[in-house]
């Protein structure tokens, strides 16, 4: 019998695309450096809920256009409610 070559996906294959990094960081309210472990995550005093974490994962799977629309909507709601406005990210 011949041995079959099965390989597990590497960690790199399981990571989200680099161009989504800023969106993930924004959804989690951390910087990209904090997300990558380059700098320590600043304590916000309030942990993220499981529901918010699931929502961030859903956002990650949307197209860039849909992600932009969601962030625009969040920004509009935060402005309406007197909260800090979400900064616009430059599109490359």
N, C-alpha and C positions, 0 to 999 in steps of 0.2 A: 504494500500500500504506500501511496505517496503522501507525504506530510503536506497539509495545507497551511499556507501562510496567512494567519489572521493577525491583524494588528489593531490595537486600540487607538482611537484618535488621540492625538497629543493635546496637551493643555492649550496650545496655541490654536488648534482647530476648534476648540470649544469656547473661545473668547468672542465677545461681540466685535463687530468691525470697528476699527479705530475711529472712523468718522462719526460713530455714534457715541463716543466717549463723553463729549461735552453734554449731550442730551441726558445720558445716564447720570452724570454728575449733577446736572441741574435738577433732575427729578428727585435725587437723593439729598439735595441741598448741601452738597460738598463740592470742593474743587476737584479738578482732574488729578492734581497731585495727591490730594487726600485719597481719592479713589484708587490710585495706583500704589499707594503706600509710600510715596516719596516724602510726604509730610504727614504729621499726626492729624487725625480728624479732630476738629475743634468741637468741644462739647456744646451742644445746643440746648441741653437741659430737657429735651423732649425726644424720646426715641420714635423712630418711624413706625407706623402701624403696619401690620401684616397686609392690610388692604392696600395701603400706599405702595408697599413693595411689589405686590402683584400688579398694580396699575403701572408701575414703572417698567416691569417686564413686558407688559402689553404694549406700552408706548415704544419700546425698543423694536418691536416687530412691524411697526407702521412704516409707510413710505416717508421719505423726507418731507414731502408736501403735506401729508397728514400730520406728521409730528409738528411741523411749523404751525398748522392750523390749531392744533391742541394747545400749543404754547401761547399762541395769540389769544385764544379763548381764556386761558388761565390768567394771562396778563390783564385782559379786559375785566374779568371778575375781580381780580385783586385791586385794580384801580377803582372799580365801582364800590368796593368795600373798604377803601382807604388803606389798603395794604401796600407793601413794597412792590413796585412794578418789576416784572421779569424783564431782564435785559435782553435785547435782541442779539442773536448770534449772527455773525457774518456768514453768509453762504458762500462756499467755494465752488 
